[in-house]
Amino acid sequence: MPIKLCVAIAVLLSTASAFAEGPAPSLDPAMPYAAERSDPVTYDVDFSVVVTPPYKAKKLAVWLPIPQSDVAQEISGSKLSTFPVEVTPQMASEETFGNTFAYFEFASPQGAQIIRHRFRVKVWELNWNLDPQRVQPVAVWPAEFDKYRRGEEQAVVIDGRFRDLLSEIVPTKNAPATDFAEVMRWVRGNFTYDHHDASLRASAVHALEKRRGHCSDYHGFCAAMGRALGVPTRVTYGINTFPKNSPSHCKLEAFLPPYGWVSFDVSETQKLVAEIGKAEGLDDAARSRLVALAESRLERGFRDNCWFLQTRGTDYELAPKASRRVAVVRTAYIEADGVPLADPDPADKSQTAFSWMTVQKFTADRAVPYPFADWRTLEQADKESR
């Protein structure tokens, strides 16, 4: 056998042995984010939900998600109030994912009711700098991950249609992170962001059949395909901290050892790439470089400091219990006499009437560019990484 080939084989065997003998990754869905934190921003948040219950409703029930402090965000100074009827909320955490809600119950409400939440949130930008070669496959996941691997939900579904499509997108299985990145690339190239034809429920089926929808449809679909690959996933819902028609926005998270939970924003990256394509003053080389930077930032794991998290997970029982399980909670979940009131989507021009609406104001301690709209943030991040 040639000497060079012998040396190459020896190096490969040594590398494989070192990988196998290395420390086992932490497999705990409760582990904190292991990302690099930077650029903290503090926001004073004034957030209200205005509800107009049906005429002569006997009971109006509102579940308002309450954001919690963690590695990525610090919550302080929380104050809840209602108007015109004063109601003291019941605080509770649901059992599946631990999301916390303030529950308000109005008896025979007359006219619109306002629920107001004022608080301060300090938010960090998170960068995982994920290296696909370091992500370790897991043969057997602990039972604690079962809720992130389900395939029979209101939102995240895995059936033969998803598996057939997955075999087309990833015909040959490679490393988990590499295959997952292929799914996200396929979605960016084949889905259309659409306010009118969206599920508002992180519906993987809606996304599969229509190949269009909101951020939740993009990320519900990616969550399903990730689970079909054997990767635990979850949809996380939160609030964008800048003026827009609807403040709610979701992101996708995948558990990729040894990094743990890693955040991805497929839909916003697709929008950013489209903006780069339309930007004036860029030549083809500059556009290609910026698109590559946007795609790399997505696949390496990134969460911006213009968003804070409120709820994790899909398909769960609220606390206190509602009349049914929820697919997701975006900004609030509301029932009148046990019947859910439809989520509003003010960005859908075909909708002109809503039973409830959010009103919000975010005051930042400094000017903050939105990294999914301002492509110059890509250049700045690229300079800082050199």
C-alpha positions as CSV (number, residue, x, y, z in Angstrom):
1,M,0.0,0.0,0.0
2,P,1.4,3.5,-0.9
3,I,2.9,5.4,2.1
4,K,0.7,8.5,1.5
5,L,-2.5,6.3,1.5
6,C,-1.4,4.6,4.8
7,V,-0.8,8.0,6.4
8,A,-4.2,9.3,5.2
9,I,-6.0,6.2,6.6
10,A,-4.2,6.6,9.9
11,V,-5.2,10.2,10.2
12,L,-8.8,9.4,9.5
13,L,-8.9,6.6,12.0
14,S,-7.3,8.8,14.6
15,T,-9.8,11.6,14.0
16,A,-12.8,9.2,14.2
17,S,-11.4,7.7,17.4
18,A,-11.0,11.2,19.0
19,F,-14.5,12.1,17.9
20,A,-16.0,8.9,19.4
21,E,-14.0,9.3,22.6
22,G,-14.8,13.0,23.1
23,P,-17.2,14.2,25.7
24,A,-20.8,13.2,25.1
25,P,-22.9,16.2,24.2
26,S,-25.4,17.5,26.7
27,L,-28.9,16.2,25.8
28,D,-31.2,18.3,27.9
29,P,-34.0,20.3,26.2
30,A,-33.9,22.7,29.2
31,M,-30.2,23.7,28.7
32,P,-29.7,27.5,28.2
33,Y,-28.7,28.9,24.8
34,A,-25.0,28.4,24.2
35,A,-24.6,31.3,21.7
36,E,-22.3,34.2,21.8
37,R,-24.1,37.3,23.1
38,S,-23.6,40.8,21.9
39,D,-25.1,44.3,21.3
40,P,-27.7,44.4,24.1
41,V,-30.7,46.7,23.6
42,T,-33.1,47.8,26.3
43,Y,-36.8,48.5,25.3
44,D,-39.6,50.0,27.4
45,V,-42.6,48.1,26.2
46,D,-46.2,49.3,26.3
47,F,-48.3,46.5,24.9
48,S,-52.2,46.3,24.9
49,V,-54.8,43.9,23.6
50,V,-58.1,45.5,22.7
51,V,-61.0,43.0,22.6
52,T,-64.5,43.5,21.4
53,P,-66.5,40.4,22.6
54,P,-69.6,39.2,20.7
55,Y,-72.8,40.9,21.8
56,K,-74.2,39.6,25.1
57,A,-71.2,37.3,25.6
58,K,-71.4,35.8,29.1
59,K,-67.7,35.1,29.6
60,L,-64.7,36.6,27.9
61,A,-61.4,34.7,28.6
62,V,-58.0,36.0,27.6
63,W,-54.7,34.3,27.8
64,L,-51.8,36.8,27.5
65,P,-48.3,35.3,27.2
66,I,-45.8,36.7,29.7
67,P,-42.2,36.7,28.4
68,Q,-39.7,35.2,30.8
69,S,-36.0,36.0,31.5
70,D,-33.3,33.7,30.1
71,V,-29.8,33.9,28.6
72,A,-31.1,36.0,25.7
73,Q,-33.4,38.4,27.4
74,E,-34.0,40.0,30.8
75,I,-37.6,41.1,31.8
76,S,-38.3,43.6,34.6
77,G,-40.9,45.9,35.9
78,S,-43.9,43.9,34.6
79,K,-47.3,45.7,35.3
80,L,-50.7,44.4,34.1
81,S,-53.9,46.3,34.1
82,T,-57.3,46.3,32.5
83,F,-59.8,49.0,31.4
84,P,-62.7,49.8,31.8
85,V,-63.5,46.7,33.9
86,E,-60.8,45.9,36.4
87,V,-59.8,42.3,36.5
88,T,-57.0,40.7,38.4
89,P,-55.3,38.0,36.3
90,Q,-54.4,34.5,37.3
91,M,-50.8,33.6,36.5
92,A,-50.1,30.1,35.4
93,S,-47.6,28.0,33.4
94,E,-48.7,25.3,31.0
95,E,-47.2,21.9,31.6
96,T,-45.8,20.9,28.1
97,F,-43.3,23.7,27.4
98,G,-43.5,25.9,30.5
99,N,-45.0,28.9,28.8
100,T,-46.4,31.5,31.3
101,F,-49.8,33.2,30.8
102,A,-51.8,35.9,32.5
103,Y,-55.4,34.7,32.4
104,F,-58.1,37.3,32.5
105,E,-61.8,36.4,32.8
106,F,-64.5,39.1,32.2
107,A,-68.1,38.3,33.2
108,S,-70.8,39.6,30.9
109,P,-68.5,42.3,29.4
110,Q,-70.1,45.4,27.9
111,G,-68.2,46.7,24.9
112,A,-64.5,46.6,24.3
113,Q,-62.0,45.6,27.0
114,I,-58.4,46.7,27.1
115,I,-55.6,44.6,28.7
116,R,-52.3,46.4,29.1
117,H,-48.9,45.1,29.9
118,R,-46.0,47.4,30.5
119,F,-42.5,46.1,31.2
120,R,-38.8,46.5,30.3
121,V,-36.8,44.0,28.3
122,K,-33.1,43.8,27.6
123,V,-32.4,41.8,24.5
124,W,-29.1,40.4,23.2
125,E,-28.1,39.5,19.7
126,L,-27.2,35.8,19.6
127,N,-24.7,34.1,17.3
128,W,-24.1,30.4,17.4
129,N,-21.3,30.3,14.8
130,L,-22.4,26.7,14.1
131,D,-19.9,24.4,12.4
132,P,-21.9,21.6,10.7
133,Q,-18.9,19.2,11.1
134,R,-19.1,19.6,14.9
135,V,-22.8,18.6,15.2
136,Q,-23.0,15.2,16.6
137,P,-25.7,12.7,15.5
138,V,-27.8,11.1,18.2
139,A,-28.9,7.5,17.9
140,V,-31.4,7.6,20.8
141,W,-32.9,10.8,22.1
142,P,-34.0,11.0,25.8
143,A,-37.7,10.9,26.4
144,E,-37.6,14.6,27.4
145,F,-37.3,15.4,23.7
146,D,-40.4,13.5,22.6
147,K,-42.5,16.7,22.5
148,Y,-40.0,18.1,20.0
149,R,-40.1,15.1,17.8
150,R,-43.8,14.5,17.4
151,G,-45.3,14.2,13.9
152,E,-49.1,14.3,14.7
153,E,-50.0,17.8,15.8
154,Q,-52.3,20.6,14.8
155,A,-49.2,22.4,13.5
156,V,-46.2,20.1,12.9
157,V,-47.2,17.0,10.9
158,I,-45.0,14.2,9.4
159,D,-46.5,11.8,7.0
160,G,-45.7,10.1,3.7
161,R,-45.9,13.3,1.7
162,F,-43.2,15.0,3.9
163,R,-40.9,11.9,3.8
164,D,-41.3,11.7,0.0
165,L,-40.4,15.3,-0.5
166,L,-37.5,15.0,2.0
167,S,-36.0,12.2,-0.1
168,E,-36.0,14.6,-3.1
169,I,-34.5,17.5,-1.1
170,V,-31.9,15.3,0.7
171,P,-31.5,12.1,-1.5
172,T,-28.4,11.0,0.4
173,K,-28.3,11.6,4.2
174,N,-25.2,13.4,5.4
175,A,-24.5,15.3,8.7
176,P,-27.7,16.5,10.6
177,A,-26.8,20.2,10.3
178,T,-25.9,19.9,6.6
179,D,-29.2,18.1,5.7
180,F,-31.2,20.6,7.8
181,A,-29.5,23.5,5.9
182,E,-30.5,21.8,2.6
183,V,-34.2,21.9,3.8
184,M,-33.9,25.6,4.7
185,R,-32.4,26.4,1.3
186,W,-35.1,24.5,-0.5
187,V,-37.8,26.4,1.4
188,R,-36.2,29.8,0.6
189,G,-36.2,28.8,-3.1
190,N,-39.7,27.4,-3.3
191,F,-42.0,29.2,-0.8
192,T,-43.7,32.5,-1.3
193,Y,-44.4,34.8,1.7
194,D,-48.1,35.6,1.6
195,H,-50.3,37.5,4.2
196,H,-53.5,36.5,2.5
197,D,-53.0,32.8,2.2
198,A,-51.5,31.9,5.5
199,S,-52.6,29.5,8.3
200,L,-51.5,31.7,11.3
201,R,-51.0,28.3,13.0
202,A,-47.5,27.1,12.0
203,S,-49.2,24.6,9.8
204,A,-46.7,22.3,8.1
205,V,-49.6,20.9,6.0
206,H,-50.7,24.3,4.8
207,A,-47.1,25.1,3.8
208,L,-46.6,21.7,2.0
209,E,-49.8,22.0,0.0
210,K,-49.7,25.8,-0.8
211,R,-45.9,26.5,-0.6
212,R,-46.8,29.9,0.8
213,G,-47.9,31.6,4.0
214,H,-46.5,33.4,7.0
215,C,-43.3,32.9,9.0
216,S,-45.2,30.3,11.0
217,D,-46.0,28.2,7.9
218,Y,-42.3,28.4,6.8
219,H,-41.1,27.4,10.2
220,G,-43.8,24.8,10.9
221,F,-42.8,23.1,7.7
222,C,-39.1,23.3,8.5
223,A,-39.9,21.9,12.0
224,A,-41.6,18.9,10.4
225,M,-38.8,18.2,7.9
226,G,-36.2,18.6,10.7
227,R,-38.1,16.0,12.8
228,A,-38.3,13.7,9.8
229,L,-34.5,14.0,9.6
230,G,-34.3,13.0,13.3
231,V,-33.6,16.5,14.6
232,P,-35.7,17.9,17.5
233,T,-37.3,21.2,16.5
234,R,-39.7,23.8,17.9
235,V,-41.4,27.0,16.7
236,T,-40.8,30.0,19.0
237,Y,-43.2,33.0,19.0
238,G,-42.2,36.5,20.0
239,I,-42.5,40.2,19.4
240,N,-40.7,42.4,16.9
241,T,-39.7,45.6,18.6
242,F,-40.3,48.1,15.8
243,P,-43.5,49.5,14.3
244,K,-45.3,47.1,12.0
245,N,-48.9,46.1,11.3
246,S,-48.6,43.0,13.5
247,P,-45.8,42.7,16.1
248,S,-45.9,38.9,16.3
249,H,-43.1,36.9,14.6
250,C,-41.9,33.4,15.0
251,K,-38.5,31.7,14.6
252,L,-37.4,28.1,14.2
253,E,-35.2,26.3,16.7
254,A,-33.4,23.0,16.2
255,F,-31.5,21.0,18.9
256,L,-28.0,20.3,17.4
257,P,-25.5,18.9,19.8
258,P,-23.2,20.2,21.2
259,Y,-24.7,23.6,20.5
260,G,-28.1,22.8,22.0
261,W,-31.0,24.9,20.7
262,V,-30.0,27.0,17.7
263,S,-32.3,29.7,16.3
264,F,-33.0,30.2,12.5
265,D,-35.2,32.7,10.7
266,V,-35.9,31.3,7.2
267,S,-38.7,33.6,6.1
268,E,-36.9,36.9,7.1
269,T,-33.7,35.7,5.4
270,Q,-35.7,35.1,2.3
271,K,-37.1,38.7,2.5
272,L,-33.6,40.1,3.1
273,V,-32.1,38.3,0.0
274,A,-35.0,39.7,-2.1
275,E,-34.2,43.3,-0.8
276,I,-30.5,42.8,-1.7
277,G,-31.6,41.9,-5.2
278,K,-33.5,45.2,-5.5
279,A,-31.1,47.4,-3.7
280,E,-29.7,50.3,-5.8
281,G,-26.0,50.9,-6.2
282,L,-24.9,47.3,-6.0
283,D,-23.1,45.5,-8.8
284,D,-23.6,41.7,-9.4
285,A,-20.5,40.8,-7.4
286,A,-21.6,42.9,-4.4
287,R,-25.1,41.3,-4.5
288,S,-23.7,37.8,-4.6
289,R,-21.4,38.5,-1.7
290,L,-24.2,39.9,0.4
291,V,-26.5,37.0,-0.4
292,A,-23.8,34.6,0.6
293,L,-23.4,36.5,3.9
294,A,-27.1,36.4,4.6
295,E,-27.3,32.7,3.9
296,S,-24.3,32.0,6.0
297,R,-25.7,34.0,8.9
298,L,-28.9,32.0,8.7
299,E,-27.2,28.6,8.6
300,R,-24.7,29.4,11.4
301,G,-27.5,30.3,13.8
302,F,-28.6,33.8,14.5
303,R,-31.1,35.6,16.6
304,D,-31.5,39.4,16.4
305,N,-31.9,42.0,19.2
306,C,-35.1,43.4,17.6
307,W,-37.1,40.4,18.8
308,F,-38.0,38.9,22.2
309,L,-39.4,35.5,22.9
310,Q,-42.9,34.9,24.5
311,T,-43.8,31.2,23.8
312,R,-42.1,28.0,22.8
313,G,-43.6,25.0,21.1
314,T,-46.7,23.9,19.3
315,D,-49.9,22.0,20.1
316,Y,-50.4,22.3,23.9
317,E,-53.0,22.8,26.6
318,L,-53.2,26.3,28.0
319,A,-53.1,27.0,31.7
320,P,-55.8,27.5,32.9
321,K,-57.3,25.1,30.4
322,A,-59.1,26.5,27.4
323,S,-61.9,24.8,25.5
324,R,-59.3,23.1,23.3
325,R,-55.6,22.8,22.7
326,V,-53.8,25.6,20.9
327,A,-51.6,25.2,17.8
328,V,-49.6,28.2,18.7
329,V,-50.1,31.5,20.7
330,R,-48.9,34.5,18.7
331,T,-49.8,37.6,20.8
332,A,-52.8,36.3,22.8
333,Y,-55.4,33.5,22.8
334,I,-59.0,34.7,23.4
335,E,-62.4,32.9,23.8
336,A,-65.9,34.1,24.2
337,D,-68.3,31.6,25.8
338,G,-65.8,28.9,24.9
339,V,-65.5,29.8,21.3
340,P,-62.0,31.0,20.0
341,L,-61.9,34.5,18.5
342,A,-59.9,34.5,15.3
343,D,-56.4,35.8,15.3
344,P,-56.1,39.1,13.5
345,D,-53.8,39.7,10.6
346,P,-53.8,43.4,9.9
347,A,-51.2,42.9,7.2
348,D,-53.8,41.0,5.1
349,K,-55.5,43.7,3.0
350,S,-58.5,41.5,2.5
351,Q,-59.4,41.7,6.2
352,T,-61.1,44.8,7.4
353,A,-62.8,43.7,10.6
354,F,-61.2,42.1,13.7
355,S,-62.7,41.0,17.1
356,W,-59.4,42.0,18.8
357,M,-56.2,43.9,18.0
358,T,-52.9,44.7,19.6
359,V,-51.6,48.2,20.3
360,Q,-48.0,48.5,21.1
361,K,-45.1,51.0,21.5
362,F,-41.4,50.1,21.9
363,T,-38.9,52.7,23.2
364,A,-35.3,51.6,22.7
365,D,-32.3,53.0,24.6
366,R,-30.6,53.6,21.3
367,A,-31.1,53.4,17.5
368,V,-31.2,49.8,16.4
369,P,-31.1,48.7,12.7
370,Y,-33.2,45.7,11.8
371,P,-30.7,43.1,10.5
372,F,-33.3,41.5,8.2
373,A,-34.1,44.7,6.4
374,D,-30.8,46.6,6.6
375,W,-28.2,44.6,4.5
376,R,-25.4,46.9,5.8
377,T,-25.5,44.9,9.0
378,L,-24.2,42.0,7.1
379,E,-21.1,44.0,6.0
380,Q,-20.5,45.2,9.5
381,A,-20.7,41.7,11.0
382,D,-18.4,40.5,8.3
383,K,-15.8,43.1,9.2
384,E,-16.0,42.4,12.9
385,S,-15.5,38.7,12.3
386,R,-12.2,39.2,10.5
